[in-house]
Amino acid sequence: MDHNFFMKEAIFEAMKAFEINEVPVGCVIVYDNQIIGRGHNRRTIEKNPLKHAEIIAINEACAFMGDWRLEDCHIYVTVEPCPMCAGAILQARMKSLCFGAWNKKAGACGSVIDIIGMDTFNHKVEVEAGFMHDECAAFMSSFFAKLRAVGRAEIAGGTSIENLIIRLEEPKDYRTVEELTRTAFNTPDRIERSKIDCPIEHYMVHRLRKKDGVMNLNFVAEIDGRIVGHIIYSDAYILQPDGSKIDVLNFGPLSVHPDLQKSGIGSALMEHSISEAKKLGYGAILFFGHPEYYPRFGFVDAKKFNITTCDGKNFPAFMAMELKEDYLENISGKFIEADIYNDKLNREQAKEFDIMFR
């Protein structure tokens, strides 16, 4: 049995729940190395407390087998089953259960109670707990951070940016901004695409406040008192062949809550921060970003200015913009950014920091 493959299929089901604003729990049931039942949480959308991922998958599996007994079947769930679902797994006589994240408030496989492990039942289910825990837990963290940051009504699409305010970040905002940044970069599609253990961007924001971050260019976007976006800049430089340095800016992370992306908040943060950077006398901005999005603000391919990455390379995602006319003229060299942007260097520290957000 390929546990990794089948749990990833359960995670794929959890993504479906996340996309419809259900608590992101996903499940698959396997017989003879074939998935015969799938389910994701649909309790809210169908207004039915029975519509848990496991129950939906069990119904499909029973229909496939033509029997209520699933004795040679294995069930994979992204989150520890609740009492109802644990009971259903026992009643279906399943061979094994593999689950990812622990459910500290309602888990019935060891967290709150242990229905599966009770000796009084005449059927025993083999249990593997905490398999791919971090990947599975990420969905739960993202979902509940989404509820905290935007609110249930706004998740349904009720937020307007007409009252958008952009202001400097204050110490009282720190935790909220870190939660927002984690949510913005911890979406299921990014987790699947990047194969990351955990997001790093909220840790980057945390570190940039202490070193290399430009606090006069550290802005939050706020709607009706709620922070919905954030951008932070950092000091960087161009190292010229003669060893001299030309000061420039870098920026990022730029974060907008997933439910409010493509609403103009990111553009507003960019335009405001670029304007303020000019007022403060900075000469240029260099950074790595999407080459189809950022040219609208004035960014161009950095190779136009004979500037390369620290490795001496150029590619469309490496862009530059002059804030002062001809600031980058007659300059050539390598772009050197703050150490925090080195993912490999900070991955382990980020994982430790991320524990506080689960």
N, C-alpha and C positions, 0 to 999 in steps of 0.2 A: 504493500500500500504506500502510495506517495503522499504522505501527510502534507507536505508543503503545497503540492498541487491542489489538493482538495480544500485545504484551509484558504488558499488564495481564491478559490471559487466561492467559498462562503463570504470572504471579504468583498468579492465582487457583488454579491447579493446585498451586503451591508451598504455598499455605495448606492444601490438603488433606493434603499430606505432613506439614506442621507439626502438624496436629491429631492425627495418628496416631503422633507422635513419631519420624517418619523425618527424615533430613536434608532440609530443605525445598528441593528442586529441582523446578521445574515446566517443562513444555514443551508447545508447540502446533506443528502443521505446517499450513501454509496453501497452498492451491491455488486459483488464480483467485479470490482474496479470500474464500475459504471455509475454515474450519477443518475439516480432514479427519482429524486425529489429535491426541489429547491424551494426556498422561502425567504422572504425578508419582512420585517415588521411592517404591518399595515393596520395596526390597532386604531390609530387616530383617524386615518383617512376613510376607513370602513366603519368607524364607530362601533367596534366590536372587540371586547377584551380577549376573545379567543384567537384573534388574528396575530399571534406571535409567529416569528419566523419558523420555529420548530414545529408548531402545529400545522402550518401551511405545508411544510416539507413532508411531514408525516402523512398528511392526506394524499399528497401526490404519490408518495412511495407505496402506500397501501393500494392505491388505484393501479399502480404498475404491477405490484405483486399479486393483486387479486386476493388479498388476505389482510387481516389485521395484525398478523404475526410478522415481525420483521427481524427474525432471529439471527439471520446471517448478515445483517446490515450494520453499517457504521455511520454515526452521525457526527458532523463537524459544525460547530457553532462558534461565532466570533466572541460571544459573551456567555459566561456561566448561566445555565438555564435557571429560570424561576421555579417555584414549587409546582405550578401547573405543568410546565414543560418537562421538568424532571420526572414528574409522575407519568406523563404521557410516554416518555422514553422507556420507563420501566414497564408500563402496560403493553407497549409494542414489542417487548422482549428483545430489544436491540442488543447486539453483541458488544459494541463499544461506543463511547462518547469521547470526543476530543474537543475541548473548548479553549478559547484564547484568553480574553480579559476576565479578571475576577469581577463579580458583581457584589460589592461589599454591602449593599443595602437590601438586596432581594435574592441573592444567590442561594440555590438549594443543593449545591454540590460541595459544600464545605464552608462557604462564607458566613451565611446566617444559620442555615441548617444543612444537613447532609442526607437528603432523601435517598439519593443514589447509593450511598454507602451503608444504609441501615441493614443490619443483619437479619431483621425480622421478615424481610421480603424473600419470597422463594425464587426470585430471579436476580442474578448479579450482572451488572454492567461494568465492563472494563472502562476505566476513566484515565485520560491523559489531560491534566490541567495546565493552563498557562502556556499552551503551545502558540508560538508567534504572538506573545502577549503584547509587545509594544505596538505592532502593526494594528492589532485589533483594538487596543485601547485608544489609539490615536483618533479613531472615528468618534468614540464616545466623548473624548475631551473636546474635539472640534465642535461637536453638536451642542454640548451644554455651554461652551464658550459663546457660541452663536446666539443662544437664548439670552445669556447674560448681557451680551454687548448690544444687541439690537432689540430684543423683546419679541414676544410671540406675535403681536399684531404687525410689527414691522417686517418680520420674516415673510409674512404673506404679501408684502409689497406695498405697505402703507407709508413708507418713509419718503419725505420730500426733501430736496436739498435747497429749497428756496431760502431757508434760514441758516445756511452754512456759514460758519465762522471759522477763520483760520487764525490761530494764535500760537505763541511760543509755548512749548511744553513746560509744565511746572512739576516740581517734585511730587505733588499729590497725584499726578497723572501717571507716574511711572508704572505701577502694576497694571493699570488699565491698558496702557499702551502696549506693554509686553503681552498681555492676553490677546489684544487685538491683532498684534503682529503674528503671534502664534496661530491664531485662527485663520488669518489671511493666507499664510503659507503652509497650512496643514490640511488643505482640502484633499479629499479622497483621490481626485484625478492626479494631483501632484505627487501624492504618496506612491501611487501606482506607477506613474511615469518616471519618477526620479529614484525609486527603490531606496528611499531614505529611511534610516532608523528612527529619526525624529527631526523636527524642524530645527534650524539653527538661527534663523533670523531674529527671533525674540531675544536670544542670548547675545547676538551681535549688537542690538540696540542697547541692552544692559551694559555691555562692555564699552561701547562708544561713548556713553555718558561719562565714563571714568577716564578714557584715554582716546585721543585722536578725533573725537566728535566735536563738531562746531556747534556750540550751544545756542549761538545767535541765529542758527539756521536749523533749529530742531523744532518743527511745527506739528501741531495737531489740527485736524479738521473736526469741528464739533457741530452737531445739529441738536437744537433744543436741550443743550447741556450734556449730550451723549457723544463721546469720542468715537468717530467712525473712520478716521483716516490718520496717517502719520507719515512724516518724512524726516530723515535726518541726514546731515552732510558730515563729511570728515575731511581732514587735512590730507593732502597727497602732494606729490611733486614729480617733475620730469627730470630724470637724471641724464644730463648731457654727456657726450663723449669725453669732455675735459674734466668731468667730475663735479661740475657746478649743478645747482639745483634750481629749478623754476617752480615756484609754488602754484599749485592748482587745487581745485576742489574735486571731491568724489561725492556721490550720494548713494543712499540706500541703507537699509531697505526702505522702499516706498510701499506702504500698506493701506489697503482699503478693505473694509469688511466684505466678505464674499457676496453677501446679499445686496450690497450697494455698489458693486463694481460696474463699470460702464455707465455710471450715472453722472459723471463729470467731476467727482471728488478728486480722483487722481490728477486730472488735468488742472484743477484749481490749485492743488498743492504744488504742482510743478511750476505753474505760472507765477504763483505768489513767491515761492522760494527763489526762483531765478531772478525775479525783480529785486528781492531783498539782497541777494548775493551781489548784484550790480551796485546797489546803494552802499554796501559795505566795502566796496572797492576790490573785490576779487576779480582775477583776470580771466579765468577759464574753468570749465568743468569737463572732466573726463570720467567715463564710467562704462560699464558693460550692461547692455540691455537689449530689448527687442528692437531690431532695426526697422521694423514696419510701424512702430508706435512713436518713438522719440524724435524722429526728424520734424514732426509737426511743431516742436518747441524750438527748433533751430539747431539740433544736433546733426553732425555729419560724420562720415567715416574718418577715424583718427589718422589714417594714413595720408589724408590730404595735408596734414601738418608735419609729416615725416616723424610721427610719434608711433612707437610700437608698445606692445605689452612688455612686462618685465622679462619675458622670454624671447623678445625680439620678433614677435609675430603680429600680424594684422588680420582681422576678419570683420565682417559687417557689424557684429554685435559690439565691437569696441569703437565707441563714439566720443566726439569732442564738440565743445561749443565755446567760442570766445565770448567773454563778457565785456572785455575791453577790445576795441578795434586793434587788430594786428598784434595782439598779445602773444600769439603763437607763431608769428612770422619769424623766419630765420632761426627757428629752434628745431632741433632734432634730438631724439633721445628715447629713453624708456620710461614708461609710466610706472611709478612705484606707489602702491596704495597701502593703507594701514594693515598691520598683521592680521587683524580680526577677519579680514576677507578671505583668509586662507582656510577653506573648509576642513582640510585634513588636519590642520593644526588644532582646530577648536572643536572637532566633532565630539570627543569624549567629554570635554567640559560642558558642551551644550546638552549632552544627554543627562549629565548630573543636574544641571540647571532645570531641565525640563520636568524633572520629577516633581517639582513644586507646583506644577500646573495640572497634575492629574488628579 
